[in-house]
Amino acid sequence: MLGLKTVVWLSPEVPIKAVSQFFEENGINMIHLGLKAWKADTSWKPVSEELIKDALEIVLNVDTHPVIVTCTSGVHQTGVLVGCLRRLQNWNLTSILVEYRMFSQQSNTRYVNEQFIELFDVDLVTFPPNLPAWFIDQQKMMAEVEEEFLKKKYEMLEYTSASDGD
């Protein structure tokens, strides 16, 4: 038994009957967000911001864990979602794109996905009240690093000011 509680299905295609039946037989809640992605519009965006926002809110909600996110290929929609999660985690864009390209096998990289990740408005995401420990710990670590950086910057400015007065 996998021990999964939730599957977030990002593809617009309906999973095959055997997969749906497996989820049902094992008490796994399948949330099919991919239906929201399929829109007959002329937007450049590879997925809708609403789909990514909703998926991130599910992934960040401990009540849905253990959770798995998937799409048809396991690369494009899933890669965009993970890239946007990294943005929420305050990763720099270069690191996000390196990770995306590594998992998309370089030759399968879609630059429109990279552009979506870069331009995604992380302020759209509403954090659930019960965030996972891995997210909270990472946020604390980033705050500590930023605090240390600012402290050293302030010390350097003080040193420079004191040197200028000599």
Stockholm file with secondary structure:
# STOCKHOLM 1.0

chainA/1-166         MLGLKTVVWLSPEVPIKAVSQFFEENGINMIHLGLKAWKADTSWKPVSEELIKDALEIVLNVDTHPVIVTCTSGVHQTGVLVGCLRRLQNWNLTSILVEYRMFSQQSNTRYVNEQFIELFDVDLVTFPPNLPAWFIDQQKMMAEVEEEFLKKKYEMLEYTSASDGD
#=GR chainA/1-166 SS CCCCCEEEECSSSCCCHHHHHHHHHTTCEEEETHHHHCCCCCCSCSSCHHHHHHHHHHHTCGGGCSEEEECSSSSHHHHHHHHHHHHHTTCCHHHHHHHHHHHTTTTTCCHHHHHHHHHCCGGGCCCCSSCCHHHHHHHHHHHHHHHHHHHHHHHHHHHHHHHHTC
#=GC SS_cons         CCCCCEEEECSSSCCCHHHHHHHHHTTCEEEETHHHHCCCCCCSCSSCHHHHHHHHHHHTCGGGCSEEEECSSSSHHHHHHHHHHHHHTTCCHHHHHHHHHHHTTTTTCCHHHHHHHHHCCGGGCCCCSSCCHHHHHHHHHHHHHHHHHHHHHHHHHHHHHHHHTC
//
